Amino acid sequence: MSSATPRKVLRAKAGTTEPAWVRYLLIALALAFVLLFLVLPLAAVFTEALRKGWGAYWSGLTEPDAWSAIQLTLIAAAIALPLNLVFGISAAWCIAKYEFKGKAFLTTLVDLPFSVSPVVAGLVYVLMFGANGWIGPWLQAHDIKIIFAVPGIVLATVFVTFPFIARELIPLMQAQGNDEEQAAIVLGATGWQTFWHVTLPNIKWGLLYGVILCNARAMGEFGAVSVVSGHIRGQTNTLPLHVEILYNEYQSVAAFAAASLLALLALVTLVIKSVAEWRNEQALKAAAELPPERPTPATTAAPR
């Protein structure tokens, strides 16, 4: 008979050997950190935004410059997201499904925006498309505006956000392997049919998770967009840039009102992300609980 005490048995079931006070202390430290660095600043944003009432809050969001910033932020995200969706799926398919020379180099390029400062990325675009840049004179001769205009903001947003979808899909596709795609091709499916009916259903939740992260970063990007925008009020200011300008001008209520809108977008993104993760877990559990297929009589009949 085992002499283990009930407390030790409970610890073994929990997968830990630490005493209860250590676990409670770690939980308390984690909760204190979340409360101090996440919950309180978020509450302060909404408190300051509503400090002078709903009227001042609403006027801060509906003034022409604020509305222009909101529209530009949505436009940049609406353009960057489909581009990154196509690129992310293509890059993940190429890296996860094929073996070729330069594969490691391509993977490194996908991670490049994670290691390069967004400000540096913005400066690179200024060097390329600015008035004194490499192709700036040609653009000016043809009356094409990229820097200090919407195209530059879109390019900067695409650069800083394009790894998110690819990085979510690459490990997922690598873990799934090529067996199902090869079986579909053997059965006569075309490349598009294989993608739409085999690959896409297997990656849909990971793809949704990457899209959510990409959209959140696109709406909240500051550094690269700040360099290429020119800070032209009502024309090239996105919502984060609009918040900075209002705060520097001591218009705290309007600044926090715009910041609260970004915070609401972040909270909505978090909820959608949590739902996507929950649905993914439920789908995996359902797939794991499916009973194995019963063999047909033809396969179980004993040879005579």
C-alpha positions in Angstrom: 0.0 0.0 0.0 1.2 3.5 -0.8 2.0 5.7 2.2 1.6 9.0 0.2 -0.5 11.6 2.0 -3.6 13.0 0.3 -1.7 16.4 -0.1 1.1 14.7 -2.0 -1.4 12.9 -4.2 -3.1 16.2 -5.0 0.3 17.7 -5.9 1.1 14.8 -8.1 -2.2 15.1 -9.9 -1.5 18.9 -10.4 1.9 18.1 -11.9 3.8 20.2 -9.3 5.7 19.5 -6.1 5.7 23.0 -4.6 3.7 23.6 -1.5 0.4 25.5 -1.7 1.8 28.8 -0.4 4.3 29.0 -3.3 1.6 28.5 -5.9 -0.6 31.1 -4.2 2.3 33.5 -4.1 3.1 33.1 -7.8 -0.6 33.6 -8.6 -0.7 36.7 -6.5 2.4 38.2 -8.1 1.0 37.5 -11.6 -2.3 39.1 -10.7 -0.6 42.1 -9.2 1.5 42.5 -12.3 -1.5 42.4 -14.6 -3.4 44.8 -12.3 -0.6 47.3 -12.1 0.7 47.3 -15.7 -2.5 46.4 -17.7 -5.8 47.0 -15.9 -5.0 50.2 -14.1 -3.5 52.0 -17.2 -6.5 50.8 -19.3 -8.9 52.1 -16.6 -7.0 55.4 -16.5 -7.5 55.9 -20.3 -11.3 55.6 -20.0 -11.4 57.6 -16.8 -9.5 60.5 -18.4 -11.5 60.2 -21.6 -14.8 60.6 -19.7 -13.5 63.1 -17.2 -15.6 66.0 -18.7 -18.6 63.9 -19.6 -20.0 62.1 -22.6 -20.4 65.3 -24.6 -16.7 66.2 -24.5 -15.8 62.5 -25.2 -18.1 62.4 -28.3 -16.9 65.7 -29.6 -13.3 64.5 -29.3 -14.1 61.6 -31.5 -16.3 63.3 -34.1 -14.2 66.4 -34.8 -13.0 66.5 -38.5 -9.3 65.7 -37.7 -10.2 62.8 -35.5 -12.7 61.4 -38.0 -10.1 61.8 -40.8 -7.6 59.9 -38.6 -10.1 57.1 -37.9 -10.8 56.8 -41.6 -7.2 56.7 -42.6 -6.4 54.1 -39.9 -9.2 51.8 -41.2 -8.1 52.4 -44.9 -4.5 51.4 -44.1 -5.6 48.3 -42.2 -8.2 47.4 -44.9 -5.4 47.5 -47.6 -2.6 45.9 -45.6 -4.6 43.0 -44.3 -5.6 41.4 -47.6 -2.0 41.9 -48.9 -0.6 40.2 -45.8 -3.2 37.5 -46.1 -2.1 36.5 -49.6 1.6 36.9 -48.7 1.3 35.0 -45.4 -0.5 32.0 -46.9 1.9 31.9 -49.9 5.0 32.2 -47.7 3.8 29.6 -45.2 2.8 27.2 -48.0 6.2 27.6 -49.7 8.2 27.2 -46.5 6.2 24.4 -44.8 5.4 22.3 -47.8 8.5 22.4 -50.0 12.3 21.9 -49.6 14.5 24.2 -51.7 17.8 26.1 -51.6 17.4 29.4 -49.7 14.6 28.2 -47.5 16.3 29.3 -44.4 17.1 32.7 -45.9 13.4 33.2 -46.9 12.4 32.3 -43.3 14.8 34.9 -42.0 13.4 37.5 -44.4 9.9 36.8 -43.0 11.2 37.6 -39.5 13.0 40.7 -40.6 10.3 43.2 -39.4 10.4 41.7 -36.0 14.1 42.6 -35.6 14.2 46.0 -37.5 12.9 49.0 -35.6 9.7 50.5 -37.2 11.4 53.9 -37.3 14.2 52.4 -39.4 11.7 50.8 -41.8 10.1 54.2 -42.2 13.5 55.8 -42.9 14.2 53.2 -45.6 11.0 54.1 -47.4 11.9 57.8 -47.2 15.3 56.9 -48.6 13.6 55.1 -51.5 10.6 57.2 -52.3 11.4 60.6 -50.8 12.1 63.8 -52.8 15.9 63.1 -52.6 15.6 59.4 -52.6 16.6 56.8 -55.1 13.4 57.1 -57.2 12.0 60.3 -55.7 12.8 62.5 -58.7 11.1 60.1 -61.1 8.1 60.0 -58.9 8.0 63.8 -58.8 8.3 64.0 -62.5 5.2 61.8 -62.9 3.3 63.5 -60.1 3.2 60.3 -57.9 3.1 60.9 -54.2 4.2 58.1 -51.8 6.0 59.7 -48.9 3.8 62.1 -46.9 0.7 60.5 -48.5 -1.6 57.5 -48.1 0.5 55.1 -50.2 3.5 55.6 -47.9 1.4 54.9 -44.8 0.1 51.7 -46.4 3.6 50.6 -47.4 4.9 51.2 -43.9 1.9 49.3 -42.4 2.4 46.4 -44.7 6.0 46.1 -43.8 5.6 46.0 -40.1 2.6 43.6 -40.2 3.4 41.0 -42.9 5.2 38.4 -40.6 2.1 37.9 -38.3 0.0 35.6 -40.6 3.0 33.7 -42.0 4.5 33.1 -38.6 1.2 31.7 -37.3 0.8 29.4 -40.3 4.3 28.0 -40.8 4.5 25.8 -37.6 0.9 24.8 -38.1 1.5 23.6 -41.6 4.7 21.9 -40.7 3.0 20.0 -37.9 0.2 18.8 -40.2 2.6 17.6 -42.9 1.8 16.8 -46.6 -0.1 13.5 -46.3 -3.6 14.9 -46.9 -2.5 17.1 -49.8 -0.7 14.2 -51.4 -3.7 11.9 -51.0 -6.0 14.6 -52.6 -3.7 15.0 -55.5 -3.5 11.2 -56.0 -7.3 11.1 -56.0 -7.3 13.6 -58.9 -7.8 16.9 -57.1 -6.2 20.0 -58.7 -4.0 22.4 -56.8 -6.8 24.9 -56.1 -9.2 22.1 -55.0 -6.5 20.7 -52.7 -6.0 24.2 -51.1 -9.7 25.1 -50.7 -11.0 21.7 -49.5 -8.0 20.2 -47.7 -5.4 22.8 -46.6 -7.7 25.8 -45.8 -10.0 23.9 -43.5 -7.0 22.6 -41.5 -5.5 26.0 -41.0 -8.6 28.2 -40.7 -8.3 28.9 -36.9 -4.6 29.6 -37.1 -5.2 31.8 -40.1 -7.9 33.7 -38.2 -5.6 34.1 -35.3 -2.9 35.6 -37.5 -5.4 37.9 -39.2 -6.5 39.2 -35.8 -2.9 40.0 -34.7 -2.1 41.5 -38.1 -5.2 43.8 -37.9 -4.4 44.9 -34.4 -0.8 45.8 -35.3 -1.9 47.6 -38.4 -4.3 49.8 -36.5 -1.9 50.6 -33.7 1.3 51.1 -35.6 3.1 54.3 -34.8 6.9 54.3 -35.5 7.1 53.6 -39.2 3.9 55.5 -40.0 5.2 58.5 -38.1 8.2 58.8 -40.3 6.4 58.5 -43.6 3.2 60.4 -42.8 4.5 64.0 -42.4 2.0 64.6 -39.6 -0.4 66.6 -41.9 -3.5 67.1 -39.8 -6.6 65.9 -41.5 -4.7 64.2 -44.3 -1.9 61.8 -43.2 -2.4 61.4 -39.5 -3.6 57.9 -38.3 -5.3 57.5 -35.0 -2.1 56.9 -33.0 -0.4 60.0 -34.5 -3.6 62.0 -33.8 -3.4 60.9 -30.1 0.2 62.1 -29.9 -0.6 65.5 -31.5 -3.5 66.1 -29.2 -1.5 65.2 -26.1 1.4 67.4 -27.1 -1.2 70.3 -27.4 -2.5 69.6 -23.9 -5.9 68.5 -25.2 -6.0 65.6 -22.8 -9.7 64.8 -23.0 -9.6 64.5 -26.8 -6.4 62.6 -26.7 -7.7 60.1 -24.3 -10.9 59.8 -26.2 -9.0 58.8 -29.3 -6.8 56.5 -27.2 -9.9 54.9 -25.7 -11.1 54.0 -29.2 -7.8 52.2 -29.8 -8.1 50.5 -26.5 -11.7 49.3 -27.4 -10.3 48.0 -30.7 -7.7 46.1 -28.7 -10.3 44.6 -26.3 -12.5 43.5 -29.2 -9.4 42.0 -30.9 -8.6 40.1 -27.6 -12.2 38.8 -27.4 -12.1 37.6 -31.0 -8.7 36.0 -30.4 -10.0 34.2 -27.3 -13.0 32.9 -29.1 -10.8 31.7 -32.0 -8.5 29.9 -29.6 -11.5 28.3 -27.8 -13.0 27.2 -31.1 -9.7 25.7 -32.2 -9.3 23.8 -28.9 -12.9 22.5 -29.3 -12.2 21.4 -32.9 -9.1 19.6 -31.8 -10.9 17.8 -28.9 -13.7 16.8 -31.2 -11.3 15.4 -33.7 -9.5 13.5 -31.0 -12.7 12.0 -29.6 -13.9 10.7 -33.0 -14.2 6.9 -32.9 -12.0 5.1 -35.3 -13.5 4.0 -38.5 -14.9 0.4 -38.5 -13.3 -1.9 -41.0 -15.5 -3.0 -43.8 -16.5 -6.7 -44.0 -14.4 -7.1 -47.1 -11.3 -6.2 -45.1 -12.1 -8.3 -42.1 -13.1 -11.5 -43.8 -10.7 -14.3 -43.2 -9.0 -15.7 -46.2 -10.3 -19.1 -47.3 
